[in-house]
Amino acid sequence: MQVEERKSTNTGVIQNLVLENREKLSISGVVDVLSFDDQVVMVETELGLLTVKGENIRINKLSIDTSEVIVEGNISHMSYNDNSGNATSKSGGSLISKIFK
């Protein structure tokens, strides 16, 4: 059994992270964008909170319909944190909810 099959069997969720030349990151399974600046992007995904760090980072594409985000810049670090629910409540809401008020 492959790792991808095991992950989708356990959670029922399939998420893809595609990093091209450490400059373009495509993320599927995005629930919300919690915060971003030119060095850090925090994205709530179906599998937990994903933090992307680097330099000159920008969000190139944000699609609510397809649950996809494309981040571009000099990406140096990506990490998951399972406490995705805590980040939303501490920040007073998400970026998308603030935009569409």
VENURGI-V406943 format. One record per run of one state. SS is the DSSP state (helix for helix, strand for strand, loop for the rest). FROM is the first residue (numbers start at 0). LEN is the number of residues. If there is no record, write none. Layout:
ss->SS from->FROM len->LEN
ss->SS from->FROM len->LEN
This chain:
ss->loop from->0 len->2
ss->helix from->2 len->9
ss->loop from->11 len->5
ss->strand from->16 len->4
ss->loop from->20 len->3
ss->strand from->23 len->5
ss->loop from->28 len->1
ss->strand from->29 len->7
ss->loop from->36 len->3
ss->strand from->39 len->6
ss->loop from->45 len->2
ss->strand from->47 len->16
ss->loop from->63 len->4
ss->strand from->67 len->14
ss->loop from->81 len->2
ss->helix from->83 len->8
ss->loop from->91 len->3
ss->helix from->94 len->5
ss->loop from->99 len->2
